[in-house]
Amino acid sequence: MAIVEGAELVKHNSRQSCWLAIHGEVWDATNFLEQHPGGANLILNVAGTDASDEYELFHNAELVQETLGSDAKMGTIDVLSILPKMDKKPDPVLEVKKSPPLSSMISVDDFEKVAEKTMTPTAWAYVSSGADDEISMRENSTAYQKVFLRGRILRKVGRVDCSTNILGYHSTLPIYTSPVGLAKLVHPSGECAIAAAAGNMPIEDIMGARIAQDQVIFWQLYADKDLEKSKTFIKRVERAGVSAIWLTVDSPVVGNRERDERSKSVVDIEEKLEEIVETPQSIGIAKANTGFINADLDWNMIDWLRKSTRLPIVIKGIQSVEDAVSAFHHKVDGIVLSNHGGRSQDTAQPPLLTLLEIDQYAPHILGKHMQVFVDGGIRRGTDIIKALALGATAVGIGRPVLYSMSGGYAEHGIRRMIQILRNELQTNMAFIGASNVKEIERSMVNTRKLERMMVGSVKL
């Protein structure tokens, strides 16, 4: 194979000729520029350089070969000795030395404070941001503050059992780690650290990072515009041993995440004004990685999924009681009440409010063949209790997972975060008089304050 000199690579940094070095191999991406889901500019920003670090944040190693094909490989190059590189990511070993002792983390919010100080500005903007004015992102958490606990006394709570059943699998906690994108922005081990504690990483690597062969992994699916690609990937995750498919439906398009958009590192001081107003710009990390999503799905997608897999099917992104009932009628195995962490449509109602709608208008679907999960805003053990009291099977933890693995903590930070939630859950279950999750009852919560936000009537 040809040897490409650094001086030659640097010349190919335009739309007319765009080369990249990725892990010592030089690729011609010129013909792929307009096909890139995130837009051509994301590739052009690193054209003529060693783009390995930037590439790794978003893609697994084999994707470049699959996408560009062998004909696009121009040769090899010694990138370490002769090429400028993108800014180096923080060394996790050095980062953990600068972070507070892990033992000093005593609440979930403590990790967020560390994350803001230790993440790169780009990573922080992507992980912490919500859509528009971030009202939904804030309300996801504050909704729990509008619900009060009504504890019962003189119950035997000397031993508190937090275990439950999620889609037929035993879980020691009514908690699962939510699917979170681009974990490698936070720590080099990415989703593998999440698997080791409890993507953009290959599914085979994630399965290999589990702490036990029976550790359950569910897979979040964004349906591709080309459904045959989705079908191929479903077969791949089946072979890898995934236990269920979670189809995400609350983000047919990407929300306007302004802080993420503003975080772009390259500013064109010679921008052409006409191009700015006439060409759609995809500058944020979120938009850069979601151009493949199929926005034309309808309820027939459930039938398509059933024909494509025998795995349990969960619909992630239910935001109203009407859609919860529709999912029930379509006999899915579970639903996730979620507004995508407030990252898609701002002012979308909090998931806990949607759960209250179901409790009020369609209680018959709770506790039946379909499990209900709540994702968004969980920060305390008391939050978990409130969701379970209203009929949820378990809750998902999203941003806190990424916050807790920042600062070099990696999987140990995630385990510490879950340990904190476990302790809070056990303590507060004892306070309300529940020795196991089945004893957490609707009568143990006062929802009157939250009910004021609930829709007045619905048609089912």
Sequence and secondary structure as in RCSB ss.txt:
>XXXX:A:sequence
MAIVEGAELVKHNSRQSCWLAIHGEVWDATNFLEQHPGGANLILNVAGTDASDEYELFHNAELVQETLGSDAKMG
TIDVLSILPKMDKKPDPVLEVKKSPPLSSMISVDDFEKVAEKTMTPTAWAYVSSGADDEISMRENSTAYQKVFLR
GRILRKVGRVDCSTNILGYHSTLPIYTSPVGLAKLVHPSGECAIAAAAGNMPIEDIMGARIAQDQVIFWQLYADK
DLEKSKTFIKRVERAGVSAIWLTVDSPVVGNRERDERSKSVVDIEEKLEEIVETPQSIGIAKANTGFINADLDWN
MIDWLRKSTRLPIVIKGIQSVEDAVSAFHHKVDGIVLSNHGGRSQDTAQPPLLTLLEIDQYAPHILGKHMQVFVD
GGIRRGTDIIKALALGATAVGIGRPVLYSMSGGYAEHGIRRMIQILRNELQTNMAFIGASNVKEIERSMVNTRKL
ERMMVGSVKL
>XXXX:A:secstr
  B  HHHHHH BSSSSBEEEETTEEEE GGGGGG TT HHHHHTTTTSB HHHHHHH  TTHHHHHH GGGEEE
E  HHHH  B      HHHHHHHS  GGG  SHHHHHHHHHHHS HHHHHHHH  STT HHHHHHHHHHHT EE 
   S   SS B  EEETTEEESSSEEE   S GGGT TTHHHHHHHH   S HHHHHHT SSTT   EEEE  BS
SHHHHHHHHHHHHHHT  EEEEE S SS    HHHHHT S   TT  HHHHHHS    SHHHHT TTB     TH
HHHHHHHH  S EEEEEE SHHHHHHHHHTT SEEEE  GGGTSSTT   HHHHHHHHHHH GGGTTSSSEEEEE
S   SHHHHHHHHHTT SEEEE HHHHHHHTTTTHHHHHHHHHHHHHHHHHHHHHHHT SBGGG  GGGEE HHH
HTTS S    
